[in-house]
Amino acid sequence: MALEAGGCDYGGKIEAIRAIDELTVEFDLCSPDPAFLAQIAFSVFGIQPAEHLEATGGAPLDNPVGTGPYVLEEWVRGDSVVYS
């Protein structure tokens, strides 16, 4: 899977993002960015399985995928989160 901007003249920082294999993602930047590693730690860069994005209609925050030992049981926005 790949997302290509077709160049850097759109004004953004990323020219392309590619899934190299199941565990590797490659970002092609328009120019060197020493803060990029810190920036991709933000949730907007969260990598989700394609089938999960399709199942949630592109709204993965409604049923997030995690990588830890806990499972999200209930989320009432602005009120509470219950894990098991």
Contacts in CASP RR format, 6 or more apart in sequence:
PFRMAT RR
TARGET T0000
AUTHOR 0000-0000-0000
METHOD contacts of the structure
MODEL  1
MALEAGGCDYGGKIEAIRAIDELTVEFDLCSPDPAFLAQIAFSVFGIQPA
EHLEATGGAPLDNPVGTGPYVLEEWVRGDSVVYS
1 18 0 8 1.000
1 19 0 8 1.000
1 50 0 8 1.000
2 16 0 8 1.000
2 17 0 8 1.000
2 18 0 8 1.000
2 19 0 8 1.000
3 16 0 8 1.000
3 17 0 8 1.000
3 18 0 8 1.000
4 15 0 8 1.000
4 16 0 8 1.000
5 12 0 8 1.000
5 14 0 8 1.000
5 15 0 8 1.000
5 16 0 8 1.000
6 15 0 8 1.000
6 16 0 8 1.000
7 15 0 8 1.000
7 30 0 8 1.000
8 15 0 8 1.000
8 30 0 8 1.000
8 31 0 8 1.000
11 30 0 8 1.000
12 30 0 8 1.000
13 29 0 8 1.000
13 30 0 8 1.000
13 31 0 8 1.000
13 33 0 8 1.000
13 36 0 8 1.000
14 27 0 8 1.000
14 28 0 8 1.000
14 29 0 8 1.000
14 30 0 8 1.000
15 28 0 8 1.000
15 29 0 8 1.000
15 30 0 8 1.000
16 26 0 8 1.000
16 27 0 8 1.000
16 28 0 8 1.000
17 25 0 8 1.000
17 26 0 8 1.000
17 27 0 8 1.000
17 28 0 8 1.000
18 25 0 8 1.000
18 26 0 8 1.000
18 28 0 8 1.000
19 25 0 8 1.000
20 26 0 8 1.000
25 47 0 8 1.000
27 36 0 8 1.000
27 40 0 8 1.000
29 36 0 8 1.000
33 39 0 8 1.000
39 45 0 8 1.000
48 60 0 8 1.000
48 65 0 8 1.000
49 65 0 8 1.000
52 60 0 8 1.000
52 63 0 8 1.000
52 65 0 8 1.000
53 60 0 8 1.000
55 63 0 8 1.000
56 62 0 8 1.000
56 63 0 8 1.000
63 72 0 8 1.000
64 72 0 8 1.000
66 72 0 8 1.000
70 83 0 8 1.000
70 84 0 8 1.000
71 83 0 8 1.000
71 84 0 8 1.000
72 81 0 8 1.000
72 82 0 8 1.000
72 83 0 8 1.000
73 82 0 8 1.000
73 83 0 8 1.000
73 84 0 8 1.000
74 80 0 8 1.000
74 81 0 8 1.000
74 82 0 8 1.000
75 81 0 8 1.000
75 82 0 8 1.000
END
